[in-house]
Amino acid sequence: SSPNDSVRPDAVQAVEVLGREALPVSTPVDLAGAVQSMWTAGRNSEFVNGVMLAPGTGRYEAFTLSVACGR
């Protein structure tokens, strides 16, 4: 997400951190609105909860993303 723009839609992408470098491991997923907040869902880091601001309605919407590792 962009820290300077809370109006335009964001995208999320999985990355793997190797040493000090973050490498993309998925294609970006476009969201309908601007991400306001994201956090892991409890102890299970395979799920992420988030809140975005929907541009069409001006209302906040919650979402959950899941990640499946191929290892």
C-alpha positions in Angstrom: 0.0 0.0 0.0 1.1 3.6 -0.4 1.7 5.6 2.7 1.0 8.8 0.9 -2.3 7.9 -0.8 -5.3 6.8 1.2 -7.7 7.2 -1.7 -6.6 5.0 -4.6 -7.0 1.2 -4.4 -4.0 -0.8 -3.2 -2.5 -4.2 -4.0 -0.9 -6.8 -1.8 1.9 -9.2 -2.7 3.6 -12.0 -0.8 7.4 -11.6 -0.3 10.1 -13.8 1.2 12.8 -12.1 3.2 16.2 -13.6 2.6 18.9 -11.9 4.6 18.1 -8.2 4.2 16.3 -8.5 0.8 12.6 -8.9 0.3 11.9 -11.0 -2.9 8.4 -11.2 -4.4 7.0 -14.7 -4.4 3.5 -14.0 -5.8 1.8 -11.8 -8.2 0.1 -8.7 -6.8 -3.6 -9.0 -5.8 -5.5 -5.8 -6.5 -7.9 -4.7 -3.8 -11.1 -2.6 -4.3 -9.9 0.1 -2.0 -7.1 1.7 0.0 -5.6 -0.4 2.8 -6.0 1.3 6.2 -4.6 -1.4 8.4 -3.4 -5.0 8.3 -2.4 -7.5 11.0 -1.7 -11.3 11.4 -4.6 -13.3 12.6 -3.5 -14.6 16.0 -0.8 -17.2 16.2 -1.5 -18.5 12.7 0.6 -16.4 10.3 -1.1 -17.9 7.3 -4.0 -15.5 7.7 -3.9 -11.7 7.6 -6.9 -9.4 8.5 -7.2 -6.0 7.1 -9.4 -3.0 6.7 -9.8 -0.9 3.5 -11.7 2.2 2.6 -14.0 1.4 -0.3 -13.9 4.3 -2.8 -17.5 3.8 -4.1 -19.2 3.9 -0.8 -16.7 5.8 1.4 -17.2 3.0 4.0 -14.7 0.7 5.7 -14.6 -2.9 4.7 -12.8 -5.8 6.5 -11.1 -8.6 4.7 -9.0 -11.7 5.4 -6.3 -13.1 3.2 -4.8 -16.6 3.4 -1.4 -17.7 2.3 -0.4 -21.2 1.4 3.3 -22.0 1.3 4.5 -24.5 -1.3 7.3 -25.9 0.9 
